[in-house]
Amino acid sequence: MGSSGTAYAYDITCGAYGQTPSFACVSYTGYTGQQPWGYPVDANGHNCTNYVTYRLWQNGVTNPGNLGNAMDWDENATAYGIPVNNTAATGAVAVWEAYSGPALETGHVAYVEAVTSTYIDISEDNYGGTTMKKRFYVGQSGWPDHFIHFKDVPSTPPPPPPPPTTLNGSVVPMAGHWWSGDSGQDFAYVTKNADNGFSVAIQEQTSAGLQWKGVVWTEPGSSGVQFNNTLFIPVDVNNDGLLDLYYATSADWSQPGFTIGYMQNTGSGLTYGGTKQTFSNLALNDVKFLAGKWSSNGGPAFAYVTKNSDNGFSVATFAADSSGNLSWQGVKWTEPGSSGVQFNNTTFTPIDATGSGVDDLLYSSSTNPSSPGFSTGEMANDGTNPFTWAGTKMTQSSLALNQVRFIPAHWDGPGREAFAYVSQRPDGGFDMAVEGFDSSGNGSWQGIWFSAPNVPYASTVLVPADTRGNGYTDLYYATVSNGGSGFDTAVAYNYGNNSGLTYGGQQWDQTGLALNQTVFLPQF
């Protein structure tokens, strides 16, 4: 038997801990709990060892004899004359010893789906849990202890990994100030605690660099509001220049029902402002949040995009009063799935393209987000009426949509916003280009503003902030260090005049936190 835990450095690409048991993540294999080699399963048909034997059986492998618990597979395979080493291969079995990586007391095994120079993709089942797919990165904690080569299979390398959207990926946040002080914008960061709760701390930008202001909110896991089931939505609700924080929570994101709470920013900490909204008919998995000012009838809050039954979507908006209370402003746009612009193939970017004081909505869509080519359209917002289509603003033929991150901000100065789009370079690093807008909302390419060769795009977190308070947005970027147990944060400064960004050096070396257990606010 075998089981899996929830810590260590990896990305979950399908499934979630705590969700209703399901075979959905491995539906392409036909697995529904079949036991070709007689390994045990739980009451719902799940177990890691049984799933792996099913995949081996599919590949034509003959049962060599009882391999025991997951943690014993490598030793028993060696005794049966089956090759065991530290080299990953497609079709091999990944093994974790007891309490190693994601494993619990009986160890864990998984099936290797794909291998690249920087990561492996695995599929798995879990006793007492559900099927999942994960991505483990070379050199980071949680890497398998051994690989068993029953019968490796030929492999076509998968496309490059998408950006790290596992954490807070359904939120397009707002940049701003978290601490009263100088005019530079700051960032907050959320870290997972041992009890599955979280803490929120603040790094203030000062003339001397980043200054840690301490923990401003700790939420115990026993409350049910936990790191892995909560989305964070920073918004300057009352226009006081400080970011407040909405948070959406559900114990099971795949099931209808979630609540939105509110923490108000006092300038030196966060205070609880109560539950502001309860949704009983929407699942958190099928909602995207877009922070911003969407209505002329109240302060900034957020829009939310919901998936419809035809795979299209609807966009509705909220406005807020000075206490964070939300007032629904109605559905502003419904897109039928038959148009090809669908919930799962569209990226949304709120931006005040004309300087009107309310956000318009850019949307980038592709029928195949993993292949080159997408177009970006605009829905104009007058703050009162339904959105109106304002035309196609950009067509991109050489980049795949799931290889691009859009960052709305004041890249070209105060007033109208622009957006940056960050894409992966051939060397694995990233380039950042900027698209600006004129007073009519027409876009124009401003060129590549920043290149970071060999800074790994896939595992880098991008944090926009006007660090010097001059109206021009700069860029922090955090990269994994210390074998996955820490991260480094550097900055690239924006000196205006559309001259691009200039590297400003390392700002924060964090040795005690894993990047994939940290959410920056804002984060892209």
C-alpha positions in Angstrom: 0.0 0.0 0.0 1.1 3.6 -0.3 -0.1 7.1 0.5 0.9 10.7 -0.2 1.2 13.9 1.8 1.0 17.5 0.8 4.4 19.2 1.5 7.6 19.8 -0.6 8.3 21.5 -3.9 6.1 20.5 -6.8 3.3 21.9 -8.9 -0.1 20.1 -9.0 -1.3 20.1 -12.6 -4.5 18.2 -12.1 -6.6 17.4 -9.0 -6.3 18.8 -5.4 -5.8 17.4 -1.9 -9.1 17.1 -0.1 -11.3 17.0 -3.2 -14.0 14.3 -3.7 -12.2 11.0 -4.8 -12.2 10.8 -8.6 -10.4 9.1 -11.5 -10.8 12.2 -13.7 -7.0 13.1 -13.8 -6.2 9.8 -15.3 -9.3 9.2 -17.4 -7.2 8.9 -20.5 -5.8 5.7 -19.2 -9.1 4.0 -18.6 -8.2 3.4 -14.9 -11.2 3.1 -12.6 -9.6 1.0 -9.8 -8.9 -2.2 -11.8 -6.5 -4.6 -9.9 -4.5 -6.5 -12.6 -1.8 -7.6 -10.1 -4.2 -7.8 -7.1 -3.0 -4.8 -5.1 -5.4 -3.5 -2.5 -7.5 -0.4 -2.9 -9.6 1.7 -0.5 -13.4 1.8 -0.5 -13.4 4.1 -3.5 -10.9 2.1 -5.6 -7.9 4.2 -4.9 -4.2 3.3 -4.1 -0.9 4.5 -5.5 0.6 1.0 -5.9 -2.5 -0.4 -7.6 -2.6 2.5 -10.1 1.1 2.0 -11.1 0.6 -1.7 -11.6 -2.3 -0.9 -13.9 -0.1 1.3 -16.0 2.7 -1.3 -16.1 0.1 -4.0 -17.1 -1.0 -1.7 -19.9 2.6 -1.5 -21.1 2.9 -5.3 -21.2 4.8 -5.8 -18.0 4.4 -9.2 -16.3 3.8 -9.3 -12.6 7.3 -10.1 -11.1 5.8 -11.0 -7.7 4.7 -9.1 -4.6 6.5 -5.8 -4.4 5.1 -4.8 -1.0 4.4 -1.3 0.3 5.4 1.6 -1.9 8.6 2.3 0.1 9.7 -1.3 -0.5 9.3 -1.4 -4.2 12.8 -0.3 -5.1 14.5 -2.9 -2.9 12.1 -5.7 -4.0 12.5 -4.8 -7.6 16.3 -5.1 -7.3 15.8 -8.5 -5.8 13.7 -9.5 -8.8 16.5 -8.3 -11.2 14.7 -5.2 -12.3 16.9 -2.1 -12.9 16.7 0.6 -10.2 18.6 3.9 -10.4 18.4 7.7 -10.1 17.6 8.4 -13.8 14.1 9.4 -14.7 12.5 7.9 -17.9 9.1 7.9 -19.4 7.2 4.8 -18.3 9.4 4.3 -15.2 8.1 4.1 -11.7 9.1 7.0 -9.3 9.6 5.9 -5.7 9.6 7.9 -2.5 10.7 6.3 0.8 8.6 6.8 3.9 8.2 10.5 4.7 10.3 11.5 1.7 9.0 14.1 -0.6 5.2 13.8 -0.8 5.1 10.4 0.9 3.7 9.4 4.2 4.5 6.4 6.4 4.3 3.6 3.7 6.1 5.6 1.0 4.7 6.5 -2.4 5.0 5.4 -6.1 3.9 7.2 -9.2 4.1 6.7 -13.0 6.4 8.9 -15.0 4.5 10.4 -17.9 7.2 12.8 -19.3 10.8 13.8 -18.7 12.7 17.0 -19.6 16.0 18.5 -18.6 14.3 20.6 -15.9 11.3 18.6 -14.7 9.3 15.4 -14.8 5.5 15.0 -15.0 3.9 12.1 -13.1 0.4 10.7 -12.6 -0.6 9.0 -9.5 -3.4 7.6 -7.3 -3.6 8.0 -3.5 -5.1 5.6 -0.9 -7.8 7.5 0.9 -7.6 10.3 -1.7 -7.8 10.8 -5.4 -5.9 10.7 -8.7 -3.6 13.6 -9.4 -0.9 14.8 -11.8 2.2 16.7 -10.6 5.4 18.3 -11.9 8.6 17.8 -10.0 11.6 20.0 -10.7 15.2 18.8 -11.0 17.3 19.9 -8.0 14.3 20.8 -5.8 13.1 19.1 -2.7 10.6 16.3 -3.2 12.4 14.7 -6.1 11.9 10.9 -6.2 14.4 8.8 -4.3 14.7 6.1 -7.1 13.3 5.1 -10.5 12.4 1.5 -11.3 12.7 0.6 -15.0 10.2 -2.2 -15.6 9.7 -1.2 -19.2 10.5 2.3 -20.2 8.6 3.7 -23.2 9.5 6.1 -26.0 8.7 9.6 -25.2 8.0 12.8 -27.1 9.0 15.8 -25.0 5.9 17.7 -23.8 5.6 21.4 -24.5 7.4 23.8 -22.1 5.6 24.2 -18.7 3.1 27.0 -18.3 3.7 29.7 -15.7 3.4 28.8 -12.1 -0.3 29.6 -11.7 -1.0 27.0 -9.0 -0.9 29.5 -6.3 -3.5 32.3 -6.5 -3.6 31.7 -10.3 -7.3 32.5 -10.6 -6.8 36.1 -9.5 -5.5 39.1 -11.4 -4.5 41.3 -8.5 -3.9 45.0 -7.9 -0.5 46.5 -7.1 -0.2 49.2 -4.4 0.8 50.2 -0.9 0.6 47.8 2.0 2.2 50.1 4.6 1.9 53.8 5.5 5.2 55.5 4.9 7.0 56.7 1.8 5.4 56.9 -1.6 6.9 53.6 -2.9 4.6 50.6 -3.4 5.2 47.5 -1.4 4.3 43.8 -1.5 2.8 41.4 1.0 3.4 37.7 1.0 1.4 34.7 2.3 3.2 31.6 3.6 1.8 28.2 4.5 2.1 27.2 8.1 2.5 23.7 9.6 -1.2 23.4 10.5 -2.2 24.2 6.9 -3.2 27.8 7.9 -1.2 30.8 6.7 0.5 34.0 7.7 0.6 37.3 5.8 3.6 39.5 6.2 4.7 42.8 4.5 7.9 44.0 2.9 7.9 47.8 2.7 9.8 49.6 0.0 12.0 52.3 1.5 14.8 54.5 0.2 17.2 52.0 1.8 15.6 49.0 0.2 13.1 46.5 1.5 12.2 46.6 5.2 10.3 43.7 6.8 7.3 45.1 8.7 6.3 41.8 10.4 3.4 39.4 10.2 0.0 41.3 10.0 -2.4 38.3 9.9 -2.1 34.6 11.0 -5.0 32.3 10.2 -5.0 28.9 12.0 -5.7 25.9 9.8 -8.4 24.8 12.3 -10.6 27.7 11.1 -11.0 26.0 7.7 -9.5 29.0 5.9 -6.3 27.4 4.8 -3.4 28.1 2.5 -4.4 25.5 -0.1 -8.1 26.4 -0.3 -8.0 30.2 -0.3 -7.6 32.8 -3.0 -6.3 36.3 -2.1 -7.7 39.4 -3.9 -5.8 42.7 -3.0 -7.9 45.8 -3.7 -7.7 49.5 -2.5 -11.3 49.4 -1.4 -11.7 52.9 0.1 -9.3 54.8 -2.1 -7.0 55.6 0.9 -3.9 54.5 -1.0 -3.6 51.2 1.0 -4.4 47.8 -0.3 -7.1 45.9 1.5 -7.6 42.2 1.1 -10.6 40.1 0.1 -10.2 36.3 0.3 -12.3 33.6 -1.2 -12.5 30.2 0.6 -14.0 26.8 -0.1 -13.2 23.4 1.5 -13.8 21.8 -1.9 -13.2 24.0 -5.0 -14.9 21.5 -7.3 -18.3 21.8 -5.4 -20.6 24.8 -5.4 -20.3 27.1 -2.5 -17.7 29.6 -1.2 -17.4 32.7 0.9 -15.6 35.9 0.6 -14.1 37.6 3.7 -12.5 40.9 4.1 -9.4 42.3 5.9 -9.1 46.1 6.1 -5.6 47.7 6.0 -5.0 50.2 8.7 -1.6 51.3 7.4 0.2 49.2 10.0 -1.7 45.9 9.8 -4.9 44.1 8.8 -8.1 44.0 10.8 -11.0 41.5 10.1 -13.9 43.2 8.4 -16.3 40.2 8.3 -17.8 38.0 5.6 -18.8 40.1 2.6 -20.4 37.6 0.2 -21.5 34.0 0.0 -21.9 32.1 -3.2 -24.0 29.0 -3.0 -24.3 28.0 -6.7 -20.7 28.6 -8.0 -17.7 26.3 -7.5 -14.4 28.2 -6.8 -12.7 26.1 -9.6 -15.0 27.8 -12.1 -14.4 31.4 -11.1 -11.6 34.0 -12.0 -11.3 37.2 -10.0 -10.2 40.5 -11.5 -9.3 43.2 -9.0 -10.1 46.8 -10.0 -12.6 49.6 -10.2 -15.4 48.4 -12.4 -18.3 50.7 -11.4 -19.0 54.4 -11.2 -21.4 53.6 -8.3 -18.8 52.7 -5.7 -15.2 52.1 -4.8 -12.9 49.5 -6.3 -13.7 45.8 -5.7 -13.5 43.1 -8.3 -15.1 41.5 -11.4 -15.6 37.8 -11.5 -15.7 35.5 -14.5 -17.8 32.3 -14.2 -17.8 29.3 -16.5 -21.1 28.5 -18.2 -22.5 25.1 -19.1 -21.6 25.6 -22.8 -18.0 26.3 -21.8 -18.5 30.0 -22.5 -18.4 32.5 -19.6 -20.1 35.5 -18.0 -18.5 38.5 -16.4 -20.2 40.3 -13.5 -18.9 43.1 -11.3 -19.0 44.3 -7.7 -18.5 47.8 -6.2 -17.5 48.3 -2.6 -18.2 50.9 0.1 -15.5 52.3 2.5 -16.1 49.3 4.8 -15.6 46.7 2.1 -19.3 45.8 1.8 -20.0 44.6 -1.7 -22.9 45.7 -4.0 -23.5 43.6 -7.1 -23.5 45.6 -10.3 -24.9 42.9 -12.6 -23.6 40.8 -15.5 -21.7 42.9 -17.9 -20.7 40.4 -20.6 -21.8 36.9 -21.5 -19.8 35.1 -24.2 -21.3 31.9 -25.7 -19.0 28.9 -25.9 -19.9 28.5 -29.6 -17.8 31.6 -30.4 -14.6 29.7 -29.6 -13.8 32.3 -26.9 -14.2 30.1 -23.9 -13.6 30.1 -20.1 -10.7 27.6 -20.4 -8.9 29.2 -23.4 -9.1 32.8 -22.4 -6.9 35.1 -20.3 -8.4 38.2 -18.8 -6.5 41.5 -18.2 -8.2 44.4 -16.5 -6.8 47.8 -17.6 -7.8 51.4 -17.6 -6.8 51.8 -21.2 -8.3 55.3 -21.7 -7.6 56.9 -18.3 -11.3 57.1 -17.6 -11.0 56.0 -14.0 -12.8 52.6 -14.5 -11.2 49.4 -15.8 -11.8 48.1 -19.3 -11.2 44.4 -20.0 -8.7 42.9 -22.3 -9.1 39.3 -23.2 -6.7 37.0 -25.0 -7.9 33.8 -26.5 -6.7 30.9 -28.6 -8.5 27.7 -29.6 -5.3 25.8 -28.7 -3.5 27.8 -25.9 -0.4 25.5 -26.2 0.2 26.3 -29.9 1.6 29.6 -31.2 -1.0 32.3 -32.0 -3.6 34.2 -30.1 -5.5 37.5 -30.4 -6.3 40.1 -27.8 -9.6 42.0 -27.9 -11.0 44.7 -25.6 -14.4 45.2 -23.9 -14.9 48.8 -23.1 -16.5 49.8 -19.7 -18.3 53.1 -19.0 -18.8 52.2 -15.4 -22.6 51.8 -15.6 -23.8 49.8 -18.7 -22.8 46.4 -20.0 -19.4 46.2 -21.6 -19.1 46.9 -25.3 -16.7 45.4 -27.8 -13.9 47.8 -28.7 -12.1 45.7 -31.3 -9.1 43.5 -31.6 -6.0 45.2 -30.0 -3.2 42.7 -30.7 -2.6 39.6 -32.8 0.4 37.4 -31.8 1.5 34.6 -34.2 4.7 33.4 -32.6 3.8 32.9 -28.9 1.5 30.3 -27.3 -1.1 31.8 -24.9 -0.1 29.4 -22.1 3.4 30.6 -22.4 2.5 34.3 -21.7 1.8 36.2 -18.5 0.0 39.6 -18.8 0.7 42.2 -16.2 -1.4 45.4 -16.2 0.3 48.4 -14.7 1.6 52.0 -15.3 4.6 50.8 -17.4 4.7 54.0 -19.4 3.8 56.4 -16.6 0.9 58.0 -14.7 -2.6 58.1 -16.3 -3.5 55.4 -18.7 -2.4 51.9 -18.0 -0.5 49.6 -20.3 0.2 45.9 -20.0 3.4 44.0 -20.1 3.5 40.5 -21.5 6.2 38.1 -20.3 7.2 35.1 -22.4 9.8 32.3 -22.3 13.0 32.7 -24.1 14.7 29.8 -26.0 17.3 29.6 -23.2 14.6 29.1 -20.6 14.7 32.7 -19.4 12.1 35.4 -20.0 11.5 38.5 -22.1 9.1 41.3 -21.1 7.5 43.4 -23.8 5.1 46.3 -23.3 1.9 47.2 -25.1 0.8 50.9 -24.6 -2.5 52.6 -25.3 -3.5 56.0 -26.7 -6.5 58.1 -25.4 -8.9 56.1 -27.7 -7.7 52.8 -26.3 -5.7 51.8 -29.4 -2.7 49.6 -28.6 0.9 50.1 -29.8 3.9 47.8 -29.2 6.6 49.5 -27.2 9.2 46.8 -27.7 11.0 44.4 -25.4 11.8 46.2 -22.1 13.6 43.6 -20.2 15.4 40.3 -20.9 16.5 37.8 -18.2 18.5 35.1 -19.9 18.6 31.8 -18.0 16.3 33.1 -15.2 13.8 30.2 -15.4 10.5 31.5 -16.7 8.6 28.5 -15.5 9.5 28.8 -11.8 9.9 32.6 -11.5 7.2 34.8 -9.8 6.7 38.3 -11.1 5.7 41.2 -8.7 4.9 44.6 -10.2 5.3 47.7 -7.9 6.0 51.4 -8.3 8.9 51.1 -5.8 10.0 54.7 -5.9 6.6 56.4 -6.1 7.3 58.2 -9.4 4.3 56.8 -11.3 6.3 54.2 -13.2 5.9 50.5 -12.4 9.0 48.5 -11.6 9.3 44.7 -11.5 10.4 42.4 -8.7 11.1 38.8 -9.7 11.6 35.9 -7.3 13.5 32.8 -8.3 14.0 29.4 -6.6 17.3 29.0 -4.5 18.8 26.6 -2.0 17.5 23.5 -3.8 13.9 24.7 -3.5 14.0 25.6 0.1 14.4 29.3 -0.5 14.2 32.1 -3.1 16.0 35.2 -4.2 14.1 38.4 -5.2 15.7 40.9 -7.5 14.3 44.2 -9.0 14.3 45.8 -12.4 13.7 49.6 -12.3 11.6 51.6 -14.7 13.1 55.1 -15.2 10.4 56.2 -17.6 10.6 57.6 -21.2 9.7 54.2 -22.6 13.4 53.2 -22.1 12.7 49.8 -20.6 13.7 48.3 -17.3 17.2 48.3 -15.7 18.5 45.6 -13.5 18.7 46.9 -9.9 20.2 43.9 -8.1 19.1 41.4 -5.5 16.7 42.9 -2.8 15.8 39.9 -0.7 17.4 36.5 -0.1 14.9 34.3 1.7 16.4 31.0 2.9 13.6 29.6 5.1 10.6 29.7 2.7 9.9 27.6 -0.4 8.7 29.7 -3.4 5.9 27.2 -4.2 4.6 27.6 -0.6 4.5 31.5 -0.9 2.0 33.8 -2.5 3.1 37.3 -3.3 0.5 40.1 -3.4 0.5 41.0 -6.1 1.8 38.0 -8.1 1.9 37.0 -11.7 
